[in-house]
Amino acid sequence: MPRQARLDVPGALHHIMVRGINKSSLFDDDQDKARFLERLGKNVTDGKCAIYAWVLMDNHVHLLLKSGKDGVSAVMRKLLTWYAQYYNRRHRRTGHLFENRYKSILCDEDNYLLALVRYIHLNPIRAKFVQTMEQLDLYPWSGHRAVIGKAHHPWMGTEYVLAQFATTLRKARNAYRRFMTEGLGQGHVPEFTGGGLIRSHGGWSQVIAMRRRGQKEEADQRILGGGDFVESILREADDRQVRQLKHRRAGKTINKVIEEECKKQKVSIAEVQGGSKRRKVSATRAGIACRSREELGLTAAEIARHLGVNTSSITRAIERAERQNENRKHK
């Protein structure tokens, strides 16, 4: 069965999981982890996202990320591409570093925010990297230390997390710590990493009871939340796909986009597809890339194949165009 497209709704909460290929290590030492965090912070800040929880283990990473207006895909693509290149260069290796694509579950923030913060931050204890809460307080590769005030990451939304517990900092941190301690006996929770299974009905017994009564709700493996939440997310995702489908049904293709942009900018198609680095040609190529992604839903790799350049060139062109648009808005 073909895999489903990732749901990338802007402004949504995502539980993201990244694993090393064949369960191999992603980090050989603390320097690797520090560089990953440094880049994560930069990409999150640039993408106007928020991180509420995170943990770096040897062979996998968990992030609880609220996406900005452009979604989560661009942030994760930039982060993982940069880190793979850094890691391979530093450790003199070649080949893939990550296991397929990262996994992303879109979550109902109202019902699952705190449960996911706890689940992610207790990962080192479940994995027996540390044994106690006191040892977790000292574990440097988790967002837990920032929430309790023993580390500072400006790109992490600790204030938002603490505001869920109390209005004063001291009371909030005490309540957070009690909440974490209460979860120490919690093992692996399948729906937190699989999405759309048990959701918010109180466990499998409630799901089975609903089935016996003939009740049905929308469910989707890419979403963690109740039926109404699932429906609203799928509706929003469908609206975007419908817009793209309308363009395609109207005969819009990337070749048509290329033709239109070249005519508008008064450059030749041959020059655009020939790898020219002339400024006007590069700008035209960026316009084609942005329109092809927005109107047709094409990936950077698909766009690159039609424009005769590599995927990273398209990614950078889109990023530059987005920055320019953002700068124009603030002028």
Sequence and secondary structure as in RCSB ss.txt:
>XXXX:A:sequence
MPRQARLDVPGALHHIMVRGINKSSLFDDDQDKARFLERLGKNVTDGKCAIYAWVLMDNHVHLLLKSGKDGVSAV
MRKLLTWYAQYYNRRHRRTGHLFENRYKSILCDEDNYLLALVRYIHLNPIRAKFVQTMEQLDLYPWSGHRAVIGK
AHHPWMGTEYVLAQFATTLRKARNAYRRFMTEGLGQGHVPEFTGGGLIRSHGGWSQVIAMRRRGQKEEADQRILG
GGDFVESILREADDRQVRQLKHRRAGKTINKVIEEECKKQKVSIAEVQGGSKRRKVSATRAGIACRSREELGLTA
AEIARHLGVNTSSITRAIERAERQNENRKHK
>XXXX:A:secstr
         TT EEEEEEEBGGG  S SSHHHHHHHHHHHHHHHHHTT EEEEEEE SSEEEEEEE BTTBSHHH
HHHHHHHHHHHHHHHHT  S  BSSS EEEEE HHHHHHHHHHHHHTHHHHTTS  SHHHHTT TTBTHHHHTTS
S  TTB HHHHHHTT SSHHHHHHHHHHHHHHTTT    HHHHH SSSTTSSSHHHHHHHHHTT      TTEES
 HHHHHHHHHHHHHHHHHHHHHHHTT  HHHHHHHHHHHHT  HHHHHTT   HHHHHHHHHHHHHHHHHH   H
HHHHHHHTS HHHHHHHHHHHHHHHHHHHT 
